Amino acid sequence: MAVSRDDVRHIAGLARVGVPDEKLDTLVTELNGILGHMEVLQKVQSAGAAAEADALRTGMPLRADEGPSVKLERPIAEIAPATRSLDGAPMPAVVDGFFLVPRLATHEDAGDES
């Protein structure tokens, strides 16, 4: 299969790429060279090569899963011991161990729609 100047113009038009006429011959030569390499690669016997490659791939060794587990739920006093920060500003309210933060003003209308 060979690429012509018209093919390059057509492909460039589909891709919405402007190709000057003086570059067409260079592109035709380069694309035909690439297609020539692809034809050579298609002739290579590669049946079973993927299975062989997978058999040789051992992967990364994994470490043993050891050590203490991390407790995700903690008392709120441990997370936020004071109801006010050091500078006196109020801390956010807490419900079930989660901090409650006010909605952004830009999202006020979004809650009404749902």
Chimera marker file (.cmm) of the C-alpha trace (Angstrom):
<marker_set name="trace">
<marker id="1" x="0.000" y="0.000" z="0.000" r="1" g="1" b="0" radius="0.5"/>
<marker id="2" x="1.357" y="3.398" z="-0.916" r="1" g="1" b="0" radius="0.5"/>
<marker id="3" x="0.239" y="6.878" z="0.072" r="1" g="1" b="0" radius="0.5"/>
<marker id="4" x="-0.232" y="9.533" z="-2.589" r="1" g="1" b="0" radius="0.5"/>
<marker id="5" x="-0.225" y="13.326" z="-2.394" r="1" g="1" b="0" radius="0.5"/>
<marker id="6" x="-4.025" y="13.258" z="-2.591" r="1" g="1" b="0" radius="0.5"/>
<marker id="7" x="-4.154" y="10.836" z="0.357" r="1" g="1" b="0" radius="0.5"/>
<marker id="8" x="-1.992" y="13.181" z="2.436" r="1" g="1" b="0" radius="0.5"/>
<marker id="9" x="-4.217" y="16.155" z="1.534" r="1" g="1" b="0" radius="0.5"/>
<marker id="10" x="-7.330" y="14.141" z="2.420" r="1" g="1" b="0" radius="0.5"/>
<marker id="11" x="-5.914" y="12.978" z="5.781" r="1" g="1" b="0" radius="0.5"/>
<marker id="12" x="-4.726" y="16.509" z="6.587" r="1" g="1" b="0" radius="0.5"/>
<marker id="13" x="-8.208" y="17.802" z="5.798" r="1" g="1" b="0" radius="0.5"/>
<marker id="14" x="-9.824" y="15.224" z="8.088" r="1" g="1" b="0" radius="0.5"/>
<marker id="15" x="-7.408" y="16.174" z="10.854" r="1" g="1" b="0" radius="0.5"/>
<marker id="16" x="-7.946" y="19.867" z="10.096" r="1" g="1" b="0" radius="0.5"/>
<marker id="17" x="-4.213" y="20.352" z="9.705" r="1" g="1" b="0" radius="0.5"/>
<marker id="18" x="-2.887" y="22.777" z="7.168" r="1" g="1" b="0" radius="0.5"/>
<marker id="19" x="-0.132" y="21.205" z="5.067" r="1" g="1" b="0" radius="0.5"/>
<marker id="20" x="1.708" y="23.461" z="2.622" r="1" g="1" b="0" radius="0.5"/>
<marker id="21" x="2.212" y="22.034" z="-0.891" r="1" g="1" b="0" radius="0.5"/>
<marker id="22" x="6.001" y="22.089" z="-0.504" r="1" g="1" b="0" radius="0.5"/>
<marker id="23" x="5.727" y="19.654" z="2.471" r="1" g="1" b="0" radius="0.5"/>
<marker id="24" x="3.499" y="17.135" z="0.664" r="1" g="1" b="0" radius="0.5"/>
<marker id="25" x="6.342" y="15.225" z="-1.015" r="1" g="1" b="0" radius="0.5"/>
<marker id="26" x="8.231" y="14.914" z="2.266" r="1" g="1" b="0" radius="0.5"/>
<marker id="27" x="5.133" y="13.629" z="4.062" r="1" g="1" b="0" radius="0.5"/>
<marker id="28" x="4.377" y="11.142" z="1.273" r="1" g="1" b="0" radius="0.5"/>
<marker id="29" x="7.925" y="9.766" z="1.523" r="1" g="1" b="0" radius="0.5"/>
<marker id="30" x="7.808" y="9.541" z="5.326" r="1" g="1" b="0" radius="0.5"/>
<marker id="31" x="4.381" y="7.894" z="5.436" r="1" g="1" b="0" radius="0.5"/>
<marker id="32" x="5.349" y="5.368" z="2.756" r="1" g="1" b="0" radius="0.5"/>
<marker id="33" x="8.486" y="4.579" z="4.772" r="1" g="1" b="0" radius="0.5"/>
<marker id="34" x="6.378" y="3.955" z="7.875" r="1" g="1" b="0" radius="0.5"/>
<marker id="35" x="3.990" y="1.723" z="5.921" r="1" g="1" b="0" radius="0.5"/>
<marker id="36" x="6.978" y="-0.180" z="4.528" r="1" g="1" b="0" radius="0.5"/>
<marker id="37" x="8.203" y="-0.854" z="8.081" r="1" g="1" b="0" radius="0.5"/>
<marker id="38" x="4.738" y="-2.025" z="9.062" r="1" g="1" b="0" radius="0.5"/>
<marker id="39" x="4.694" y="-4.511" z="6.170" r="1" g="1" b="0" radius="0.5"/>
<marker id="40" x="8.033" y="-5.934" z="7.354" r="1" g="1" b="0" radius="0.5"/>
<marker id="41" x="6.723" y="-6.233" z="10.919" r="1" g="1" b="0" radius="0.5"/>
<marker id="42" x="3.618" y="-8.072" z="9.729" r="1" g="1" b="0" radius="0.5"/>
<marker id="43" x="5.830" y="-10.778" z="8.210" r="1" g="1" b="0" radius="0.5"/>
<marker id="44" x="7.555" y="-11.525" z="11.541" r="1" g="1" b="0" radius="0.5"/>
<marker id="45" x="6.420" y="-14.798" z="13.111" r="1" g="1" b="0" radius="0.5"/>
<marker id="46" x="5.134" y="-13.748" z="16.512" r="1" g="1" b="0" radius="0.5"/>
<marker id="47" x="2.730" y="-16.553" z="17.399" r="1" g="1" b="0" radius="0.5"/>
<marker id="48" x="3.141" y="-17.409" z="21.085" r="1" g="1" b="0" radius="0.5"/>
<marker id="49" x="5.468" y="-14.471" z="21.785" r="1" g="1" b="0" radius="0.5"/>
<marker id="50" x="2.969" y="-12.813" z="24.115" r="1" g="1" b="0" radius="0.5"/>
<marker id="51" x="2.510" y="-15.990" z="26.157" r="1" g="1" b="0" radius="0.5"/>
<marker id="52" x="6.289" y="-16.389" z="26.426" r="1" g="1" b="0" radius="0.5"/>
<marker id="53" x="6.710" y="-12.812" z="27.582" r="1" g="1" b="0" radius="0.5"/>
<marker id="54" x="3.996" y="-13.234" z="30.228" r="1" g="1" b="0" radius="0.5"/>
<marker id="55" x="5.639" y="-16.421" z="31.519" r="1" g="1" b="0" radius="0.5"/>
<marker id="56" x="8.928" y="-14.580" z="32.057" r="1" g="1" b="0" radius="0.5"/>
<marker id="57" x="7.296" y="-11.644" z="33.837" r="1" g="1" b="0" radius="0.5"/>
<marker id="58" x="7.365" y="-12.319" z="37.587" r="1" g="1" b="0" radius="0.5"/>
<marker id="59" x="6.250" y="-8.930" z="38.906" r="1" g="1" b="0" radius="0.5"/>
<marker id="60" x="7.324" y="-7.092" z="42.005" r="1" g="1" b="0" radius="0.5"/>
<marker id="61" x="7.806" y="-9.059" z="45.204" r="1" g="1" b="0" radius="0.5"/>
<marker id="62" x="5.217" y="-8.094" z="47.805" r="1" g="1" b="0" radius="0.5"/>
<marker id="63" x="6.044" y="-7.501" z="51.438" r="1" g="1" b="0" radius="0.5"/>
<marker id="64" x="4.170" y="-9.271" z="54.190" r="1" g="1" b="0" radius="0.5"/>
<marker id="65" x="1.209" y="-7.329" z="55.526" r="1" g="1" b="0" radius="0.5"/>
<marker id="66" x="2.448" y="-6.863" z="59.073" r="1" g="1" b="0" radius="0.5"/>
<marker id="67" x="2.096" y="-4.249" z="61.762" r="1" g="1" b="0" radius="0.5"/>
<marker id="68" x="-0.710" y="-2.780" z="63.777" r="1" g="1" b="0" radius="0.5"/>
<marker id="69" x="-3.873" y="-1.741" z="62.043" r="1" g="1" b="0" radius="0.5"/>
<marker id="70" x="-4.698" y="1.939" z="61.968" r="1" g="1" b="0" radius="0.5"/>
<marker id="71" x="-7.807" y="2.825" z="63.915" r="1" g="1" b="0" radius="0.5"/>
<marker id="72" x="-9.882" y="5.073" z="61.659" r="1" g="1" b="0" radius="0.5"/>
<marker id="73" x="-12.482" y="6.135" z="64.203" r="1" g="1" b="0" radius="0.5"/>
<marker id="74" x="-11.046" y="8.203" z="67.025" r="1" g="1" b="0" radius="0.5"/>
<marker id="75" x="-12.626" y="10.283" z="69.763" r="1" g="1" b="0" radius="0.5"/>
<marker id="76" x="-13.261" y="13.850" z="68.693" r="1" g="1" b="0" radius="0.5"/>
<marker id="77" x="-11.229" y="15.118" z="71.650" r="1" g="1" b="0" radius="0.5"/>
<marker id="78" x="-8.217" y="13.435" z="70.099" r="1" g="1" b="0" radius="0.5"/>
<marker id="79" x="-8.808" y="15.136" z="66.750" r="1" g="1" b="0" radius="0.5"/>
<marker id="80" x="-9.990" y="18.566" z="67.927" r="1" g="1" b="0" radius="0.5"/>
<marker id="81" x="-9.535" y="18.841" z="71.668" r="1" g="1" b="0" radius="0.5"/>
<marker id="82" x="-10.767" y="22.434" z="71.904" r="1" g="1" b="0" radius="0.5"/>
<marker id="83" x="-13.910" y="24.035" z="70.566" r="1" g="1" b="0" radius="0.5"/>
<marker id="84" x="-11.901" y="27.123" z="69.692" r="1" g="1" b="0" radius="0.5"/>
<marker id="85" x="-8.591" y="27.396" z="67.860" r="1" g="1" b="0" radius="0.5"/>
<marker id="86" x="-5.542" y="29.034" z="69.417" r="1" g="1" b="0" radius="0.5"/>
<marker id="87" x="-6.450" y="32.408" z="67.924" r="1" g="1" b="0" radius="0.5"/>
<marker id="88" x="-9.960" y="32.247" z="69.431" r="1" g="1" b="0" radius="0.5"/>
<marker id="89" x="-11.801" y="31.458" z="66.189" r="1" g="1" b="0" radius="0.5"/>
<marker id="90" x="-14.599" y="28.909" z="66.560" r="1" g="1" b="0" radius="0.5"/>
<marker id="91" x="-13.898" y="25.384" z="65.382" r="1" g="1" b="0" radius="0.5"/>
<marker id="92" x="-16.334" y="23.677" z="62.997" r="1" g="1" b="0" radius="0.5"/>
<marker id="93" x="-19.172" y="21.667" z="64.493" r="1" g="1" b="0" radius="0.5"/>
<marker id="94" x="-18.731" y="17.904" z="64.746" r="1" g="1" b="0" radius="0.5"/>
<marker id="95" x="-21.339" y="15.194" z="64.136" r="1" g="1" b="0" radius="0.5"/>
<marker id="96" x="-20.489" y="11.490" z="64.376" r="1" g="1" b="0" radius="0.5"/>
<marker id="97" x="-16.791" y="12.285" z="64.276" r="1" g="1" b="0" radius="0.5"/>
<marker id="98" x="-17.032" y="14.368" z="61.080" r="1" g="1" b="0" radius="0.5"/>
<marker id="99" x="-16.408" y="18.084" z="60.857" r="1" g="1" b="0" radius="0.5"/>
<marker id="100" x="-19.341" y="20.044" z="59.508" r="1" g="1" b="0" radius="0.5"/>
<marker id="101" x="-18.402" y="22.939" z="57.313" r="1" g="1" b="0" radius="0.5"/>
<marker id="102" x="-20.727" y="25.589" z="55.925" r="1" g="1" b="0" radius="0.5"/>
<marker id="103" x="-21.805" y="25.318" z="52.297" r="1" g="1" b="0" radius="0.5"/>
<marker id="104" x="-20.134" y="27.627" z="49.859" r="1" g="1" b="0" radius="0.5"/>
<marker id="105" x="-22.280" y="30.549" z="48.834" r="1" g="1" b="0" radius="0.5"/>
<marker id="106" x="-21.878" y="29.456" z="45.201" r="1" g="1" b="0" radius="0.5"/>
<marker id="107" x="-23.515" y="26.110" z="46.046" r="1" g="1" b="0" radius="0.5"/>
<marker id="108" x="-26.547" y="27.440" z="47.885" r="1" g="1" b="0" radius="0.5"/>
<marker id="109" x="-28.819" y="27.167" z="44.834" r="1" g="1" b="0" radius="0.5"/>
<marker id="110" x="-27.578" y="23.684" z="43.920" r="1" g="1" b="0" radius="0.5"/>
<marker id="111" x="-29.143" y="22.155" z="47.056" r="1" g="1" b="0" radius="0.5"/>
<marker id="112" x="-32.560" y="23.565" z="46.197" r="1" g="1" b="0" radius="0.5"/>
<marker id="113" x="-32.652" y="21.850" z="42.796" r="1" g="1" b="0" radius="0.5"/>
<marker id="114" x="-31.956" y="18.321" z="43.997" r="1" g="1" b="0" radius="0.5"/>
<link id1="1" id2="2" r="1" g="1" b="0" radius="0.2"/>
<link id1="2" id2="3" r="1" g="1" b="0" radius="0.2"/>
<link id1="3" id2="4" r="1" g="1" b="0" radius="0.2"/>
<link id1="4" id2="5" r="1" g="1" b="0" radius="0.2"/>
<link id1="5" id2="6" r="1" g="1" b="0" radius="0.2"/>
<link id1="6" id2="7" r="1" g="1" b="0" radius="0.2"/>
<link id1="7" id2="8" r="1" g="1" b="0" radius="0.2"/>
<link id1="8" id2="9" r="1" g="1" b="0" radius="0.2"/>
<link id1="9" id2="10" r="1" g="1" b="0" radius="0.2"/>
<link id1="10" id2="11" r="1" g="1" b="0" radius="0.2"/>
<link id1="11" id2="12" r="1" g="1" b="0" radius="0.2"/>
<link id1="12" id2="13" r="1" g="1" b="0" radius="0.2"/>
<link id1="13" id2="14" r="1" g="1" b="0" radius="0.2"/>
<link id1="14" id2="15" r="1" g="1" b="0" radius="0.2"/>
<link id1="15" id2="16" r="1" g="1" b="0" radius="0.2"/>
<link id1="16" id2="17" r="1" g="1" b="0" radius="0.2"/>
<link id1="17" id2="18" r="1" g="1" b="0" radius="0.2"/>
<link id1="18" id2="19" r="1" g="1" b="0" radius="0.2"/>
<link id1="19" id2="20" r="1" g="1" b="0" radius="0.2"/>
<link id1="20" id2="21" r="1" g="1" b="0" radius="0.2"/>
<link id1="21" id2="22" r="1" g="1" b="0" radius="0.2"/>
<link id1="22" id2="23" r="1" g="1" b="0" radius="0.2"/>
<link id1="23" id2="24" r="1" g="1" b="0" radius="0.2"/>
<link id1="24" id2="25" r="1" g="1" b="0" radius="0.2"/>
<link id1="25" id2="26" r="1" g="1" b="0" radius="0.2"/>
<link id1="26" id2="27" r="1" g="1" b="0" radius="0.2"/>
<link id1="27" id2="28" r="1" g="1" b="0" radius="0.2"/>
<link id1="28" id2="29" r="1" g="1" b="0" radius="0.2"/>
<link id1="29" id2="30" r="1" g="1" b="0" radius="0.2"/>
<link id1="30" id2="31" r="1" g="1" b="0" radius="0.2"/>
<link id1="31" id2="32" r="1" g="1" b="0" radius="0.2"/>
<link id1="32" id2="33" r="1" g="1" b="0" radius="0.2"/>
<link id1="33" id2="34" r="1" g="1" b="0" radius="0.2"/>
<link id1="34" id2="35" r="1" g="1" b="0" radius="0.2"/>
<link id1="35" id2="36" r="1" g="1" b="0" radius="0.2"/>
<link id1="36" id2="37" r="1" g="1" b="0" radius="0.2"/>
<link id1="37" id2="38" r="1" g="1" b="0" radius="0.2"/>
<link id1="38" id2="39" r="1" g="1" b="0" radius="0.2"/>
<link id1="39" id2="40" r="1" g="1" b="0" radius="0.2"/>
<link id1="40" id2="41" r="1" g="1" b="0" radius="0.2"/>
<link id1="41" id2="42" r="1" g="1" b="0" radius="0.2"/>
<link id1="42" id2="43" r="1" g="1" b="0" radius="0.2"/>
<link id1="43" id2="44" r="1" g="1" b="0" radius="0.2"/>
<link id1="44" id2="45" r="1" g="1" b="0" radius="0.2"/>
<link id1="45" id2="46" r="1" g="1" b="0" radius="0.2"/>
<link id1="46" id2="47" r="1" g="1" b="0" radius="0.2"/>
<link id1="47" id2="48" r="1" g="1" b="0" radius="0.2"/>
<link id1="48" id2="49" r="1" g="1" b="0" radius="0.2"/>
<link id1="49" id2="50" r="1" g="1" b="0" radius="0.2"/>
<link id1="50" id2="51" r="1" g="1" b="0" radius="0.2"/>
<link id1="51" id2="52" r="1" g="1" b="0" radius="0.2"/>
<link id1="52" id2="53" r="1" g="1" b="0" radius="0.2"/>
<link id1="53" id2="54" r="1" g="1" b="0" radius="0.2"/>
<link id1="54" id2="55" r="1" g="1" b="0" radius="0.2"/>
<link id1="55" id2="56" r="1" g="1" b="0" radius="0.2"/>
<link id1="56" id2="57" r="1" g="1" b="0" radius="0.2"/>
<link id1="57" id2="58" r="1" g="1" b="0" radius="0.2"/>
<link id1="58" id2="59" r="1" g="1" b="0" radius="0.2"/>
<link id1="59" id2="60" r="1" g="1" b="0" radius="0.2"/>
<link id1="60" id2="61" r="1" g="1" b="0" radius="0.2"/>
<link id1="61" id2="62" r="1" g="1" b="0" radius="0.2"/>
<link id1="62" id2="63" r="1" g="1" b="0" radius="0.2"/>
<link id1="63" id2="64" r="1" g="1" b="0" radius="0.2"/>
<link id1="64" id2="65" r="1" g="1" b="0" radius="0.2"/>
<link id1="65" id2="66" r="1" g="1" b="0" radius="0.2"/>
<link id1="66" id2="67" r="1" g="1" b="0" radius="0.2"/>
<link id1="67" id2="68" r="1" g="1" b="0" radius="0.2"/>
<link id1="68" id2="69" r="1" g="1" b="0" radius="0.2"/>
<link id1="69" id2="70" r="1" g="1" b="0" radius="0.2"/>
<link id1="70" id2="71" r="1" g="1" b="0" radius="0.2"/>
<link id1="71" id2="72" r="1" g="1" b="0" radius="0.2"/>
<link id1="72" id2="73" r="1" g="1" b="0" radius="0.2"/>
<link id1="73" id2="74" r="1" g="1" b="0" radius="0.2"/>
<link id1="74" id2="75" r="1" g="1" b="0" radius="0.2"/>
<link id1="75" id2="76" r="1" g="1" b="0" radius="0.2"/>
<link id1="76" id2="77" r="1" g="1" b="0" radius="0.2"/>
<link id1="77" id2="78" r="1" g="1" b="0" radius="0.2"/>
<link id1="78" id2="79" r="1" g="1" b="0" radius="0.2"/>
<link id1="79" id2="80" r="1" g="1" b="0" radius="0.2"/>
<link id1="80" id2="81" r="1" g="1" b="0" radius="0.2"/>
<link id1="81" id2="82" r="1" g="1" b="0" radius="0.2"/>
<link id1="82" id2="83" r="1" g="1" b="0" radius="0.2"/>
<link id1="83" id2="84" r="1" g="1" b="0" radius="0.2"/>
<link id1="84" id2="85" r="1" g="1" b="0" radius="0.2"/>
<link id1="85" id2="86" r="1" g="1" b="0" radius="0.2"/>
<link id1="86" id2="87" r="1" g="1" b="0" radius="0.2"/>
<link id1="87" id2="88" r="1" g="1" b="0" radius="0.2"/>
<link id1="88" id2="89" r="1" g="1" b="0" radius="0.2"/>
<link id1="89" id2="90" r="1" g="1" b="0" radius="0.2"/>
<link id1="90" id2="91" r="1" g="1" b="0" radius="0.2"/>
<link id1="91" id2="92" r="1" g="1" b="0" radius="0.2"/>
<link id1="92" id2="93" r="1" g="1" b="0" radius="0.2"/>
<link id1="93" id2="94" r="1" g="1" b="0" radius="0.2"/>
<link id1="94" id2="95" r="1" g="1" b="0" radius="0.2"/>
<link id1="95" id2="96" r="1" g="1" b="0" radius="0.2"/>
<link id1="96" id2="97" r="1" g="1" b="0" radius="0.2"/>
<link id1="97" id2="98" r="1" g="1" b="0" radius="0.2"/>
<link id1="98" id2="99" r="1" g="1" b="0" radius="0.2"/>
<link id1="99" id2="100" r="1" g="1" b="0" radius="0.2"/>
<link id1="100" id2="101" r="1" g="1" b="0" radius="0.2"/>
<link id1="101" id2="102" r="1" g="1" b="0" radius="0.2"/>
<link id1="102" id2="103" r="1" g="1" b="0" radius="0.2"/>
<link id1="103" id2="104" r="1" g="1" b="0" radius="0.2"/>
<link id1="104" id2="105" r="1" g="1" b="0" radius="0.2"/>
<link id1="105" id2="106" r="1" g="1" b="0" radius="0.2"/>
<link id1="106" id2="107" r="1" g="1" b="0" radius="0.2"/>
<link id1="107" id2="108" r="1" g="1" b="0" radius="0.2"/>
<link id1="108" id2="109" r="1" g="1" b="0" radius="0.2"/>
<link id1="109" id2="110" r="1" g="1" b="0" radius="0.2"/>
<link id1="110" id2="111" r="1" g="1" b="0" radius="0.2"/>
<link id1="111" id2="112" r="1" g="1" b="0" radius="0.2"/>
<link id1="112" id2="113" r="1" g="1" b="0" radius="0.2"/>
<link id1="113" id2="114" r="1" g="1" b="0" radius="0.2"/>
</marker_set>
